[in-house]
Amino acid sequence: MQEIDCGTEKTACFPTGEGVFFKEGDKPSENGITIHLSVPDNIEQASVRVQENGGKMIFPKTKIEVEGRGFFALCLDSEGNKIGLYENP
């Protein structure tokens, strides 16, 4: 993965567009890195799967302000790790 420096945060993206944002001091937890994944359908359906598997939504579906970039939401997995969900436009 190529790492991109964004000031206080860094990002690394897989070739398919999913990526990780991280900053100094991050540890695996709700306060650790955020892994962003594209959902195969939409955030609403992904949210149901998250909750059915012991996770919870912590930030609602939100339009990304950059034109044509879709939507994102944040959840915690069953172990408390923060995951970003990305929905293509």
PyMOL commands that set and color helices and strands:
alter all, ss='L'
color gray80, all
select helices_A, chain A and resi 43-52
alter helices_A, ss='H'
color red, helices_A
select strands_A, chain A and resi 2-6+9-13+19-22+34-38+56-63+71-76+82-87
alter strands_A, ss='S'
color yellow, strands_A
deselect
rebuild
show_as cartoon
